[in-house]
């Protein structure tokens, strides 16, 4: 299974609007010009992307304005993960593999969207409804649509994602190279975890997770390439080195190398991002070797989930449950699997699927409490194993 060619990536990245245009006397005309640009320039082979064009306008940004709001980085990363799933869904549909295409349409719905839905709905309920509905429609189209119909629907969803980013992430962040590099870091960290689940002893165990890793690395690489023109000149000497590490990473994934090789390549990219942004490498990597903070946060989110559910705020409870898994448990899966794979997989299923199923079917609070207690019992075992492994 080969890495998708970035030049054929289904989804374009977020459109950037140079803030200077807004103070120009002909702002309306300028905005109209930008709006006329295709939302999906990355879809056609050889075609440039929105980030690159703006990079030519805005050569550099103030690095000191980097990620003051990590929640925006997480939000943007989740959007990019959805884009990655769309890429893989279409690729599998084109290859006639409807099973894998279906999986990649369901993952955004089941694992990602609930993490960003509340923010979108608060800002624009109509947009939230359109995006949520379109994701479900795409999943329902997998087996009864042509490739062209499926691709067109995926492109429509990408347009809604562009609108989402425009409305929820300030232009000053979108046009900041440090912000974008932190999104790259986030995507690579998730890809690292997905790859560790997919490959064992050089053998492919989990196809969907392998494709997830491919997709997120592809998105990270595309964002880096599009953001490179925004990196200040005094830091631009690091760009070729990072590109080289990305090439090594893509090759390692294509060869289904051991996870340690992939992790080392990702670590090299993160180290260089640290050099470019001036942000501490441990902070950039997000996880580092210390997993001790994740389990307490999972417990905290599970308590909040119970509180929200007891108050009949089912949507919030679902969002909190997915945050416990996606933003925390995923980062301990790989080290926990090294100690006890059965415990890791059982707890993953309890968090990722079973708990959300109970919430969505409005099970009695006592049943959910009992399930959370079982999760916490597993987390106690996980905490001991991880602490002992150092």
CORZICOR-V177314 format. One record per pair of residues at least 6 apart in sequence whose C-alpha atoms are under 6 Angstrom apart, sorted by the first residue. I is the first residue (numbers start at 0). GAP is how many residues later the second one is. Records with the same first field share a line. If there is no record, write none. Layout:
I=GAP + GAP
//
This chain:
1=252
2=211
6=38 + 39
7=35 + 37
8=33 + 34
9=33 + 77
11=28 + 29 + 30
13=148
14=35
20=6
40=6 + 8
41=7
50=175
51=174
54=174 + 175
58=170 + 171
59=170 + 171 + 172
60=115
65=112 + 113
66=112
72=110
76=106
81=26
83=131 + 132
84=19
88=12 + 15
91=9
92=8
104=34
113=205
114=204
119=8
120=7
172=6
176=50 + 53 + 54
177=99
183=36
186=29 + 33
187=29
190=22 + 25
193=15 + 19
194=15 + 18
195=63
197=6 + 7 + 8 + 11 + 12
198=6
201=54 + 55 + 56
234=41
241=27
248=16
273=7
281=6
293=34
297=26
300=19 + 23
304=12 + 15
307=9
308=8
335=8
336=7
//
